[in-house]
Amino acid sequence: MMNRMDRFPPAGEAVVEFLDGDLRVVRQGTFVRCAVTGQPIPLDELRYWSVDRQEAYATPEASLARVKASRG
């Protein structure tokens, strides 16, 4: 039987381990922050991240900006 906490994850920032093609939630939450813009990204909308940097990105443009910044 599910309890109330199982149905509704705690609000707040999650801690996530980014894997190749997947992710693992280390601490429950509803969002992570974009490493470039700082904007919250709901976990169910998270599509872009770096395994090497362990960072989330809100958009493909944010991901590209991080790559360009690391080269220059």
N, C-alpha and C positions, 0 to 999 in steps of 0.2 A: 504494500500500500504506500502511495506517495504521501509525503507530508507537505505542508504549505511551503516550506523552503525549497523543496525539489521542483515545484511548479513555477516559482518566481525567483530567478537568480537575484542575488543582492545587487542593488543599484550601486553604481560607482565604477571606478576603473578596474579592469581585469588585468591580471598578469598572465602573459601568454608566452609560450615557447614556440617559436616559428620553425617549422620543419619543411622539408621539400614537399610541396603540394599539400601540406596539412598543417595544423597547429594543435598545440596541447594547452589547455587552460590550466594554469598552475594555481591561480586564485580567481574565484568566481567574480564576475562583474558584468556590466552590460556593454562596456566599450573599452577601446584602447585609444591612445592618442597618436596622431600622425607625427612622425619624427621631424618633418619639415615644417608643417604649418601649425602644429599644436592642436588642431581641431579634433574633437572626439569622433571616433568611427565606431558605430554600433557593430558588435561582433558578427551579427548576421549579414552585415554589408561589407565586411573586410575582404578585399580581393588582392591587395598588393602588399608584399612584405619582402624583407631581405633576411635570408637564413644566416648569411655571414655577419651582418650587422645586428641581427635580432631587433629590427625596427619595422614598424607598420607605416604604410603610406595611404593617404586618403584617395589619391588619384594617380594615374600613370605619370602625369606631369610632375607630381611631387617626387615620385621614385626617380625619374630622369634627372630632376634637379639635384637630388642627393648624389647620384652617380657623377654628374658633371662637377659638383663641388669637391668631391673626393679626388678627382683627377687634377684639379687646378690648384 
